[in-house]
């Protein structure tokens, strides 16, 4: 008579459990990596938006004004509109328009023909920042 046992041996079960564990660890590592990647991308987008908002609003206000610009400490005045860097945030007439900003430099050319603007975000956990620079040429009066 033949001994016809049906089922799996203990070794077979241990091997299957080990293979499933290795596959599960690989899948978990991929999920964790993608989660961190997309989280970092969201932070990058937020930093870039904050910098862009400052530059676009400032340029729009300069273009709409009679282009009288004065720079005093951490504030820039465009006619009656004031842009100030206070505690790593940019305020436009006391309304915060962007936060996590470390640099807001506006340099008026000595001949008053243009403005150079540099806006830089604070560094993230990886030390990365977002920077925007532009030059606005001012109209000369008649």
C-alpha positions as CSV (number, residue, x, y, z in Angstrom):
1,X,0.0,0.0,0.0
2,X,1.1,3.4,-0.9
3,X,1.0,6.2,1.7
4,X,-0.9,8.9,-0.1
5,X,-0.7,12.0,2.0
6,X,-2.2,15.1,0.6
7,X,-1.2,18.6,1.6
8,X,1.9,20.7,2.0
9,X,5.0,20.0,4.1
10,X,6.3,22.5,6.7
11,X,9.3,23.4,4.5
12,X,7.0,24.3,1.6
13,X,4.9,26.5,3.8
14,X,8.0,28.3,5.2
15,X,9.3,28.9,1.7
16,X,6.0,30.4,0.6
17,X,5.8,32.6,3.6
18,X,9.4,33.8,3.0
19,X,8.6,34.6,-0.7
20,X,5.4,36.5,0.2
21,X,7.3,38.4,2.9
22,X,10.0,39.5,0.5
23,X,7.5,40.6,-2.1
24,X,5.5,42.5,0.5
25,X,8.6,44.3,1.7
26,X,9.4,45.3,-1.9
27,X,5.9,46.7,-2.4
28,X,6.0,48.6,0.9
29,X,9.3,50.2,0.0
30,X,7.9,51.3,-3.4
31,X,4.8,52.8,-1.7
32,X,6.9,54.6,0.9
33,X,9.3,56.0,-1.8
34,X,6.4,57.2,-3.9
35,X,4.7,58.8,-0.9
36,X,7.8,60.7,0.0
37,X,8.4,61.7,-3.6
38,X,4.9,63.1,-4.0
39,X,5.1,64.9,-0.7
40,X,8.4,66.5,-1.7
41,X,6.8,67.5,-5.1
42,X,3.9,69.2,-3.3
43,X,6.3,71.1,-1.1
44,X,8.2,72.2,-4.3
45,X,5.0,73.4,-5.9
46,X,4.0,75.3,-2.9
47,X,7.4,77.1,-2.7
48,X,7.4,77.9,-6.4
49,X,3.8,79.3,-6.1
50,X,4.7,81.5,-3.2
51,X,7.7,83.0,-5.1
52,X,5.7,83.4,-8.3
53,X,2.8,85.1,-6.5
54,X,5.1,87.7,-5.1
55,X,6.8,88.5,-8.4
56,X,3.6,88.5,-10.5
57,X,1.7,90.8,-8.0
58,X,4.7,93.2,-7.6
59,X,5.2,93.4,-11.4
60,X,1.5,94.0,-12.0
61,X,1.4,96.8,-9.3
62,X,4.5,98.5,-10.8
63,X,3.0,98.3,-14.3
64,X,-0.3,99.8,-13.2
65,X,1.3,102.6,-11.2
66,X,3.0,105.8,-12.3
67,X,6.2,103.8,-11.5
68,X,7.3,105.7,-8.5
69,X,9.2,103.1,-6.5
70,X,11.1,103.5,-3.2
71,X,13.0,100.9,-1.2
72,X,13.2,101.3,2.5
73,X,14.8,98.5,4.6
74,X,12.7,95.3,4.0
75,X,9.8,97.3,2.4
76,X,9.3,98.5,-1.1
77,X,6.7,101.1,-1.9
78,X,5.0,101.4,-5.3
79,X,3.0,104.6,-5.1
80,X,0.7,103.9,-2.1
81,X,1.2,100.1,-2.2
82,X,3.7,98.6,0.3
83,X,5.4,95.3,0.0
84,X,7.3,94.2,3.2
85,X,9.2,91.1,4.2
86,X,8.2,90.4,7.8
87,X,9.0,87.1,9.6
88,X,9.6,85.2,6.3
89,X,6.3,86.3,4.8
90,X,5.5,89.0,2.2
91,X,2.8,91.4,3.1
92,X,1.1,93.6,0.5
93,X,-0.5,96.5,2.4
94,X,-0.6,94.4,5.6
95,X,-2.2,91.4,3.8
96,X,0.0,88.4,3.7
97,X,0.3,87.2,0.1
98,X,3.1,84.6,0.5
99,X,4.9,82.8,3.3
100,X,8.2,80.9,3.7
101,X,10.1,83.7,1.8
102,X,13.7,84.3,3.0
103,X,14.8,86.8,0.4
104,X,12.9,89.8,-1.1
105,X,15.4,92.1,-2.8
106,X,14.4,95.0,-5.0
107,X,17.2,97.1,-6.5
108,X,16.4,100.3,-8.3
109,X,18.9,101.2,-11.0
110,X,20.9,104.3,-10.3
111,X,19.4,106.0,-13.4
112,X,15.8,104.9,-12.4
113,X,15.3,102.9,-15.6
114,X,14.7,99.5,-14.2
115,X,14.1,97.4,-11.1
116,X,15.8,94.1,-10.4
117,X,13.7,91.8,-8.2
118,X,14.9,88.6,-6.4
119,X,12.5,86.5,-4.4
120,X,13.7,83.3,-2.7
121,X,11.8,80.8,-0.6
122,X,13.1,79.3,2.7
123,X,14.9,76.0,2.4
124,X,13.0,72.8,2.8
125,X,14.3,69.8,4.8
126,X,16.6,68.9,1.9
127,X,18.0,72.4,1.7
128,X,16.3,73.2,-1.6
129,X,14.9,76.7,-2.4
130,X,12.9,78.3,-5.2
131,X,14.1,81.5,-6.6
132,X,12.6,83.9,-9.1
133,X,14.4,86.9,-10.6
134,X,13.1,89.5,-13.0
135,X,13.9,92.9,-14.3
136,X,11.2,95.5,-14.8
137,X,12.0,98.4,-17.1
138,X,10.3,101.6,-16.0
139,X,8.7,104.0,-18.4
140,X,10.3,107.4,-18.6
141,X,8.1,110.4,-18.2
142,X,7.6,112.9,-21.1
